[in-house]
Amino acid sequence: MTFTLTDEYIELTKLLKVLDLVDSGGQAKLLVEEGHVKRNGEVETRKRAKILRGEQIQIGDVVITVN
């Protein structure tokens, strides 16, 4: 899956919501807090982490490449 940034960055939980990977912001926060999200291969627990172009986010089997 690919996501194209229109701004300098997008916050991690907003990215999950925009791509319809979660039903709510609360669900997105919970996934991140519980360590289910990887950023460039490392577990990311910061809900408001700034995701930039060139990064890769993984949730379960879903891999998101940010352009």
Secondary structure, DSSP 8 states (H G I E B T S, - for coil): -EE--SSS-EEHHHHHHHTTSSSSHHHHHHHHHTT-EEETTEE---TT-EE-TT-EEEETTEEEEE-
